[in-house]
Amino acid sequence: MLRYVTTNPGKVREAEEYLDAAVSQLDYDYTEIQSDDLGTIAARGAREAYRHAGEPALVDDAGLFVRALDGFPGPYSSYAEDTIGVERTWELAREEDDRAASFRCVLAYCDGEGFDASPDPVDVDDRVAAAAAGADPEADDEREALPVKLFEGRVRGTLVEPRGEGGFGFDPIFEHEGTTFAEMDEAEKNAISHRGRALAKFAEWFAER
């Protein structure tokens, strides 16, 4: 059984669309460390979730990266949404000539076993290397850190004035090929989303796991 750590059952449904495996929701409040790197945050969470559940665990971390704002809000997207809000984020970007942005998602998988891969300590390539991104505080020795495999997905777009009633978070200000995420229905968004692209990579690898 693959445990997807989330409070959103929609993520589990999306994962099941990609995976030929049983997926169940795990509502577990893992330690979300502060880092500028999505992979480091997700890897820490996956290790902690695996130790908690004793079963293969999948954790994701995602964010909106605005090029003209040096990647802000990035891994701090949830905090930025709660504090300055979607409208204020748009106002910051509106002053810039370059409004290019991307949604990014990193999935981290941990099952307590090693991977047939290179020994590089950090690697987000979807097929080549096992990742052990960041320190493992539960390991007595860094060499004993639980391996974590990382899969990244991203979708590029442009920030625009808020449009649409659907989605959540920054979806109303993120336009992809003429349509904001908030103007898409769930199926349309899942078909091109950053999480969907990460899941597709993970599913291809997991099928041979």
C-alpha positions as CSV (number, residue, x, y, z in Angstrom):
1,M,0.0,0.0,0.0
2,L,1.3,3.4,-1.0
3,R,0.5,6.1,1.5
4,Y,0.1,9.7,0.1
5,V,0.7,12.2,2.8
6,T,-2.0,14.9,2.3
7,T,-5.2,16.3,3.8
8,N,-6.6,16.7,0.2
9,P,-8.4,13.6,-1.1
10,G,-8.3,15.2,-4.5
11,K,-4.5,14.5,-4.6
12,V,-5.1,10.9,-3.9
13,R,-7.6,10.6,-6.7
14,E,-5.1,12.3,-9.0
15,A,-2.4,9.8,-8.0
16,E,-4.7,6.9,-8.6
17,E,-5.2,8.1,-12.2
18,Y,-1.5,7.7,-12.8
19,L,-0.6,4.7,-10.7
20,D,-1.5,1.1,-11.2
21,A,-1.4,0.6,-7.5
22,A,-3.4,1.0,-4.3
23,V,-3.0,4.5,-2.9
24,S,-4.4,5.6,0.5
25,Q,-4.5,9.0,2.1
26,L,-2.2,9.5,5.2
27,D,-3.2,12.5,7.2
28,Y,0.1,13.0,9.0
29,D,1.6,16.4,10.2
30,Y,5.2,15.9,9.4
31,T,7.9,18.5,10.2
32,E,7.9,21.0,7.4
33,I,11.4,22.5,7.5
34,Q,12.3,25.9,6.2
35,S,14.3,25.7,3.0
36,D,14.6,27.4,-0.4
37,D,14.6,23.9,-2.0
38,L,11.3,22.0,-2.5
39,G,13.2,18.7,-2.7
40,T,14.8,19.1,0.6
41,I,11.5,19.8,2.3
42,A,9.7,16.9,0.6
43,A,12.6,14.4,1.3
44,R,12.5,15.2,5.0
45,G,8.8,14.7,5.0
46,A,8.9,11.4,3.1
47,R,11.5,10.0,5.6
48,E,9.5,11.0,8.5
49,A,6.2,9.7,7.1
50,Y,7.7,6.4,6.2
51,R,9.0,6.0,9.8
52,H,5.6,6.9,11.1
53,A,3.5,4.6,8.8
54,G,5.9,1.8,8.3
55,E,4.8,1.7,4.7
56,P,6.0,3.3,1.4
57,A,5.3,7.0,1.6
58,L,4.9,9.7,-0.9
59,V,5.1,13.4,0.0
60,D,4.8,16.4,-2.3
61,D,5.8,20.0,-1.9
62,A,4.9,22.7,-4.5
63,G,5.1,26.4,-5.1
64,L,4.7,29.3,-7.5
65,F,8.0,30.7,-8.7
66,V,8.0,34.2,-10.2
67,R,11.1,34.9,-12.3
68,A,11.1,38.7,-11.8
69,L,10.8,38.2,-8.0
70,D,13.8,35.9,-7.8
71,G,11.6,32.9,-7.4
72,F,9.3,34.3,-4.7
73,P,7.1,33.0,-3.2
74,G,8.5,29.5,-4.2
75,P,8.5,27.1,-1.2
76,Y,6.9,29.8,0.9
77,S,3.8,30.0,-1.3
78,S,1.4,28.8,1.3
79,Y,2.7,31.3,3.8
80,A,2.6,34.1,1.2
81,E,-1.0,33.2,0.3
82,D,-2.0,33.3,4.0
83,T,-0.2,36.6,4.7
84,I,-0.1,38.9,1.7
85,G,-2.7,37.0,-0.4
86,V,-3.2,36.3,-4.1
87,E,-4.2,39.9,-5.0
88,R,-1.1,41.4,-3.4
89,T,1.2,38.9,-5.1
90,W,-0.4,39.9,-8.4
91,E,0.2,43.6,-7.6
92,L,3.9,42.9,-7.0
93,A,4.2,41.1,-10.3
94,R,2.2,43.7,-12.2
95,E,4.9,46.3,-11.7
96,E,7.4,44.0,-13.6
97,D,8.0,43.9,-17.3
98,D,8.7,40.2,-17.1
99,R,5.7,38.3,-15.6
100,A,6.9,34.8,-16.4
101,A,6.3,32.3,-13.7
102,S,6.1,28.5,-13.1
103,F,4.3,26.2,-10.8
104,R,6.7,23.5,-9.6
105,C,6.1,20.3,-7.6
106,V,8.5,17.8,-6.2
107,L,7.3,14.3,-5.1
108,A,9.5,12.5,-2.6
109,Y,9.2,8.7,-2.3
110,C,10.6,6.6,0.6
111,D,10.1,2.9,1.3
112,G,13.1,2.2,3.5
113,E,15.0,0.5,0.8
114,G,17.9,1.6,-1.4
115,F,17.7,2.4,-5.1
116,D,19.8,1.1,-8.1
117,A,21.3,4.4,-8.8
118,S,24.4,6.6,-8.5
119,P,25.7,7.5,-5.0
120,D,25.2,11.3,-5.5
121,P,23.8,12.7,-2.3
122,V,21.3,15.0,-4.0
123,D,19.8,14.3,-7.4
124,V,16.4,15.2,-8.7
125,D,16.7,13.4,-12.0
126,D,13.6,11.3,-12.4
127,R,15.3,8.0,-13.5
128,V,19.0,8.2,-12.8
129,A,19.9,8.7,-9.1
130,A,18.6,8.0,-5.7
131,A,18.2,11.2,-3.7
132,A,19.1,11.7,-0.1
133,A,18.4,15.4,-0.1
134,G,19.1,17.1,3.2
135,A,20.1,15.7,6.5
136,D,18.2,12.8,8.1
137,P,17.9,13.8,11.8
138,E,16.8,10.2,12.8
139,A,20.0,8.7,11.3
140,D,22.9,8.0,13.6
141,D,25.2,8.5,10.7
142,E,24.5,10.4,7.4
143,R,25.5,7.2,5.6
144,E,22.5,5.5,7.3
145,A,20.0,8.2,6.0
146,L,17.0,6.6,4.4
147,P,17.2,7.0,0.6
148,V,14.5,9.2,-1.0
149,K,13.7,9.3,-4.7
150,L,12.6,12.7,-6.1
151,F,10.4,13.5,-9.1
152,E,9.9,17.0,-10.3
153,G,7.2,18.5,-12.5
154,R,6.7,22.0,-13.6
155,V,4.4,24.0,-15.9
156,R,5.3,27.4,-17.2
157,G,3.0,30.4,-17.6
158,T,2.4,34.1,-17.0
159,L,1.0,36.0,-14.1
160,V,-2.2,37.9,-15.0
161,E,-5.0,39.8,-13.3
162,P,-7.1,37.3,-11.4
163,R,-9.6,35.4,-13.5
164,G,-11.8,32.3,-12.9
165,E,-13.8,30.8,-10.0
166,G,-12.2,27.4,-9.7
167,G,-9.0,26.0,-8.3
168,F,-7.3,27.2,-5.2
169,G,-4.3,29.2,-4.1
170,F,-2.6,31.2,-6.9
171,D,-4.6,29.5,-9.7
172,P,-6.6,32.7,-10.5
173,I,-3.4,34.7,-11.4
174,F,-1.5,31.9,-13.2
175,E,-2.2,31.7,-17.0
176,H,-1.1,28.8,-19.1
177,E,-1.6,29.0,-22.9
178,G,-4.3,31.7,-22.5
179,T,-6.3,30.2,-19.7
180,T,-5.8,30.6,-15.9
181,F,-5.7,27.5,-13.8
182,A,-8.9,28.9,-12.0
183,E,-10.7,28.8,-15.4
184,M,-10.0,25.1,-15.9
185,D,-12.0,22.3,-14.6
186,E,-10.3,19.6,-12.5
187,A,-9.7,17.3,-15.4
188,E,-8.2,20.0,-17.6
189,K,-5.9,21.2,-14.9
190,N,-4.8,17.7,-13.8
191,A,-3.9,16.9,-17.4
192,I,-1.2,19.7,-17.5
193,S,-0.5,20.4,-13.9
194,H,2.9,20.4,-12.3
195,R,1.8,17.7,-9.9
196,G,0.4,15.6,-12.7
197,R,3.7,15.8,-14.6
198,A,5.6,14.8,-11.5
199,L,3.2,11.9,-10.9
200,A,3.6,10.7,-14.5
201,K,7.4,10.5,-14.0
202,F,6.9,8.7,-10.7
203,A,4.4,6.3,-12.1
204,E,6.7,5.2,-14.9
205,W,9.5,4.5,-12.4
206,F,7.2,3.0,-9.7
207,A,5.8,0.5,-12.2
208,E,9.3,-1.1,-12.3
209,R,10.0,-0.8,-8.6
